[in-house]
């Protein structure tokens, strides 16, 4: 998955006392886009702007995190800074579809887009409307007028692999046309206020597929920065009638698939892909 970058390490502790050094990465984030320089030799990858390069900001930067000791900074105020010459804004989805890497650089990009988007949306206080300021010691924005403190937003969500043990199948889905990438996935959705994660699993499966489920069990979690998510993966079994009643406003495809029909996604970055492929591989070893 995208966070599995060992022996590399992403140190996400906030360092308000850090200062930019030559060679540090500077992220120019605008919505879901990131300023990069595409590279294709020896294999598809991309470069990020660095402190010390011509046109790259070295002042007015916000500390984000560090990868293997190299600090990563956010340029400008709420995504308004113009990228330096030679770098273009590229949607994170395009970086993924083009198969660019390495994985640790994609992790930097996804996490940077998450934080860059949050800073862009946290410019004004939601309580009184006054301009916010960076907190002195925390990764947070604070309001000088009313004292409101706002931390980066995390959206809890679930990834659900629905199984039919009797027929040895799982449900594969694809989002409705124009939403995300046209690849196989599992049921997913955000946890609602006042809802347990297990109840979210039941509700999302019922809403998207028209199925009841049982035997809900946790698998593992994943940060997915481009949506601001913290994802929790769950297994469950269909309870009763396995007939699919797909929500066409959310999905463009939903099918029961056997092990030989699970192809997986074109990369191994997502929790969804790991769960699909793990189910397939375990059944093929029987």
Phi, psi and omega in degrees: 000170188300330182275354182274082188245008180306141010277003176289159180218129173266113179265106186264011177294135180284135180234091181291343182264004182289152176232144182297140176237155179302133181097344176297149177280144176236119182265128173255104186250133175222101185065237179263011181255152182222138179283119180221167171242113181293139176229143185234003182234129001280350178207165183302126178206192176205154178248150176252149177302148182232147174302131182107339175283151179301128177085356180271129182298142173235357177234160180067028182263151176248126180292134179251297184191185179224145174244117180051038177089350178268120182288151179235132187236154175259130182272142167074187183253108174057042173077017182267347182292139179276135179297153178289163179302139180094350179243138179237152178285125182231134178294140180303328179295324179291322176301319181288316182295329179280356178070034182273154183202204004287175186302318183295331177285324174295324177296318175300314182297313182295317181289324177294320176296321177302306183290322179298319178295321180294315178300323179295328183268355184250030183284332183234148183290130178284348180268318184234350177087359181285156176299139180272161177231155177292134177293146186291327188233349184242155169283086185198163172248137181236150182262116178296338184277315186238355177086002179299134178241129184237129179257161179306140183277134172240131181256107178291133182214164181240149167243128189234122173261108180269122183250151169240092185300328183292323181257359179058053181222160171231164178269124172254140181231164167223144180292160177301154184307135178089353180253116177063206187261149181279067180228159179294144181210184177245170177299137181215155177182164183270145177285133181272161175302135177075017184240136172285162179294323178296321176293327175298318177303310181299315184294314182297319178294319179295316183290318186273330186240348183071027182247152167262148182227161178216178177055048180286128179219144183282144176250286176195177185241169181203134168283139179226084194299327186293343174248005183067025188266154155242112188266140173242125181266136182226143168263151171200164180246145177296141181243101180095219186300122181272007181296128182275135174235088191286137173280104186287347175282338180257321189241148173257349182199140173208122183218151167278130184230139175274174183306321182287348181260356180270105182272326185090176180270164184290349175224174182246039182275332193259152172298321177306310182296318180299319181291316178302311185289327177295315178300313180301311186292324177295321180286329179287340178276352182289000000 
